[in-house]
Amino acid sequence: MHLALGKTLADRLDIKDRDGLIIGSILPDALPAKVKQERNSHFITIFDDGKYKWFDSLAFYEKYADEVLNDAVYLGYYFHLISDNIFRQIFYIDMGLITRRGEKSLFEEFYNDYNLLNPQITAGFGLKKDIVVPERLRETRLYKDYGFEPENLINDLYADMDMHIEGTLRHFSMDIVRGFVDKSAELCIKELEAILNGRGHVYDKYEMAIENHYSDKK
């Protein structure tokens, strides 16, 4: 879904550096599972005494503002973090699953749905095995800060594109996927227009966060 969003944004923005935007749009997921938590490439933050949790895209922007405004890799990364918050809102709030947040079984159901939808997402968004890792990526501050392994992620994505399994969808549908992509793209484009014109951000953490499911255990 992040790859579909990256391609959609590259098309709608008619961006010159398509390869940079698209690799940036999947880069936060390009860490080995064993180091994801410690390196926090998704800028996960809790606030208000642990009550709320979100992907702190504003912290990412503050850290890399110059790069976001001038480098499509960073812009794609920024869009990814924004859209992760939208995804959680759709997943937990719009779909009414917030009472199951934190359940292992829910994530198993989600990933099964995702695997079932892979062929439709691939065809519906015209995804191809043409993701490019720019040579300059390893010279960026972003790469040096986190040590991503994009080639491994790309191999996983390509395997997903080839996946064809049988089963019944539990939660997701292509309409929900398209809704996620459209809603995310709309907000990302508005945000880009605002920061390019010096108007500040078009969202804040309270709009984007949801209640932290660990907060009642603190």
C-alpha positions as CSV (number, residue, x, y, z in Angstrom):
1,M,0.0,0.0,0.0
2,H,2.9,2.4,0.7
3,L,4.3,1.6,-2.8
4,A,0.9,2.3,-4.3
5,L,0.7,5.6,-2.4
6,G,4.3,6.5,-3.5
7,K,3.4,5.9,-7.2
8,T,0.1,7.8,-6.8
9,L,1.9,10.8,-5.3
10,A,4.6,10.7,-8.0
11,D,1.9,10.8,-10.7
12,R,-0.2,13.5,-9.1
13,L,2.7,15.7,-8.3
14,D,4.4,15.0,-11.6
15,I,7.6,15.0,-9.7
16,K,10.9,15.0,-11.5
17,D,12.7,12.6,-9.2
18,R,10.1,9.7,-9.3
19,D,12.7,7.1,-8.2
20,G,13.7,9.2,-5.2
21,L,10.1,9.8,-4.1
22,I,9.1,6.1,-4.5
23,I,12.1,4.7,-2.6
24,G,11.5,7.3,0.1
25,S,7.9,6.2,0.4
26,I,8.9,2.7,1.4
27,L,12.2,3.4,3.2
28,P,10.9,3.5,6.8
29,D,10.1,-0.2,6.4
30,A,13.5,-1.1,5.2
31,L,15.1,-2.1,8.5
32,P,15.6,-5.7,9.7
33,A,12.9,-6.6,12.3
34,K,15.4,-7.0,15.1
35,V,16.5,-3.4,15.0
36,K,13.3,-1.6,14.1
37,Q,12.3,-0.8,17.6
38,E,15.7,0.5,18.7
39,R,16.3,2.7,15.6
40,N,12.7,3.9,15.6
41,S,12.6,4.7,11.8
42,H,8.9,5.5,12.1
43,F,9.4,8.2,14.8
44,I,6.9,6.5,17.1
45,T,6.1,8.8,20.0
46,I,3.8,8.8,22.9
47,F,2.6,11.9,24.6
48,D,0.2,13.3,27.3
49,D,1.6,10.9,29.9
50,G,1.4,7.9,27.6
51,K,-2.2,8.4,26.6
52,Y,-1.7,9.0,22.9
53,K,0.6,7.4,20.3
54,W,1.5,8.4,16.8
55,F,4.1,8.4,14.1
56,D,5.8,11.8,14.8
57,S,6.1,13.0,11.3
58,L,6.5,16.6,12.6
59,A,9.6,15.5,14.5
60,F,11.0,14.0,11.3
61,Y,10.2,17.3,9.5
62,E,11.9,19.3,12.2
63,K,15.0,17.1,12.0
64,Y,15.3,17.0,8.2
65,A,13.3,20.1,7.0
66,D,15.9,21.3,4.5
67,E,16.1,17.9,3.0
68,V,12.4,17.4,2.8
69,L,12.1,20.6,0.8
70,N,14.9,19.7,-1.5
71,D,15.2,16.0,-1.8
72,A,12.5,13.6,-3.1
73,V,13.8,10.7,-1.0
74,Y,13.1,12.7,2.2
75,L,9.8,13.9,0.9
76,G,8.7,10.4,0.2
77,Y,9.8,9.3,3.7
78,Y,7.8,12.2,5.2
79,F,4.7,11.2,3.2
80,H,5.1,7.6,4.5
81,L,5.0,8.8,8.2
82,I,2.0,11.0,7.5
83,S,0.1,8.1,5.8
84,D,1.0,5.7,8.6
85,N,-1.1,7.8,11.0
86,I,-4.0,7.9,8.5
87,F,-3.7,4.1,8.1
88,R,-4.1,3.6,11.9
89,Q,-7.1,5.9,12.0
90,I,-8.8,3.9,9.2
91,F,-7.8,0.6,10.7
92,Y,-8.7,1.3,14.3
93,I,-11.3,4.0,14.2
94,D,-13.1,4.0,10.9
95,M,-13.2,0.2,10.8
96,G,-14.2,0.0,14.5
97,L,-11.3,-2.2,15.5
98,I,-9.9,0.0,18.3
99,T,-11.1,-2.3,21.0
100,R,-8.9,-5.0,19.6
101,R,-5.8,-2.8,19.4
102,G,-2.7,-4.7,20.5
103,E,-4.1,-8.2,19.8
104,K,-1.7,-10.5,18.0
105,S,-4.6,-12.2,16.3
106,L,-5.8,-8.9,14.8
107,F,-2.5,-8.4,13.1
108,E,-2.5,-11.9,11.8
109,E,-5.9,-11.3,10.3
110,F,-4.7,-8.0,8.8
111,Y,-1.6,-9.6,7.2
112,N,-3.7,-12.4,5.7
113,D,-6.0,-9.8,4.2
114,Y,-3.0,-7.9,2.8
115,N,-1.6,-11.1,1.2
116,L,-5.0,-11.8,-0.4
117,L,-5.2,-8.3,-1.8
118,N,-1.6,-8.2,-3.1
119,P,-2.6,-9.2,-6.7
120,Q,-5.4,-6.6,-6.8
121,I,-3.2,-3.9,-5.4
122,T,-0.5,-4.7,-7.9
123,A,-2.9,-4.6,-10.8
124,G,-5.1,-1.8,-9.6
125,F,-2.3,0.6,-9.1
126,G,-0.2,-0.6,-12.0
127,L,2.7,-1.6,-9.8
128,K,5.8,-3.0,-11.5
129,K,9.1,-4.5,-10.5
130,D,11.0,-1.3,-11.3
131,I,11.9,0.2,-7.9
132,V,15.2,1.9,-8.2
133,V,17.6,2.5,-5.3
134,P,19.5,5.7,-6.2
135,E,23.2,5.4,-5.9
136,R,23.3,8.6,-3.8
137,L,21.0,7.1,-1.1
138,R,23.9,5.7,1.0
139,E,25.5,9.1,1.1
140,T,22.4,10.7,2.6
141,R,22.2,11.7,6.3
142,L,19.0,9.7,6.5
143,Y,20.7,6.5,5.4
144,K,23.7,7.1,7.7
145,D,21.4,7.7,10.6
146,Y,19.5,4.5,10.3
147,G,21.3,2.0,8.0
148,F,18.5,0.9,5.9
149,E,18.5,-2.3,3.8
150,P,16.2,-1.3,0.8
151,E,17.2,-4.2,-1.4
152,N,15.8,-6.7,1.1
153,L,12.6,-4.8,1.3
154,I,12.3,-4.6,-2.5
155,N,12.8,-8.3,-2.8
156,D,10.0,-8.8,-0.3
157,L,7.7,-6.5,-2.2
158,Y,8.4,-8.3,-5.5
159,A,7.6,-11.6,-3.8
160,D,4.3,-10.0,-2.6
161,M,3.5,-9.0,-6.2
162,D,3.8,-12.6,-7.2
163,M,1.8,-14.0,-4.3
164,H,-1.5,-15.6,-5.2
165,I,-3.3,-17.3,-2.3
166,E,-6.9,-18.4,-1.6
167,G,-8.9,-17.3,1.3
168,T,-11.6,-14.9,2.6
169,L,-11.0,-11.2,3.5
170,R,-11.8,-10.4,7.1
171,H,-11.4,-6.7,7.3
172,F,-9.9,-5.0,4.2
173,S,-11.1,-4.6,0.6
174,M,-9.9,-2.7,-2.4
175,D,-12.3,0.1,-1.6
176,I,-10.6,0.5,1.8
177,V,-7.2,0.4,0.1
178,R,-8.2,3.0,-2.4
179,G,-9.7,5.2,0.3
180,F,-6.4,5.0,2.3
181,V,-4.4,6.0,-0.8
182,D,-6.7,8.8,-1.8
183,K,-7.0,10.2,1.7
184,S,-3.3,10.0,2.3
185,A,-2.4,11.6,-1.1
186,E,-4.8,14.4,-0.5
187,L,-3.3,15.3,2.9
188,C,0.3,14.9,1.7
189,I,-0.3,17.2,-1.3
190,K,-1.9,19.8,0.9
191,E,0.9,19.6,3.4
192,L,3.5,19.9,0.6
193,E,1.8,23.0,-0.8
194,A,1.7,24.5,2.7
195,I,5.3,24.0,3.6
196,L,6.6,25.1,0.2
197,N,4.6,28.4,0.7
198,G,5.8,28.9,4.3
199,R,2.3,28.5,5.8
200,G,3.3,25.9,8.4
201,H,1.7,22.4,8.7
202,V,-1.9,21.5,7.9
203,Y,-2.2,18.9,10.7
204,D,-1.1,18.5,14.3
205,K,-0.5,15.5,16.6
206,Y,-3.9,15.5,18.2
207,E,-5.6,15.2,14.8
208,M,-3.4,12.3,13.8
209,A,-2.8,10.3,17.0
210,I,-5.0,7.6,18.5
211,E,-5.1,6.4,22.1
212,N,-2.2,4.3,23.1
213,H,-3.3,0.7,24.0
214,Y,-0.6,0.5,26.6
215,S,-1.6,3.7,28.4
216,D,-3.9,2.0,30.9
217,K,-1.0,-0.2,32.0
218,K,1.3,2.7,32.9
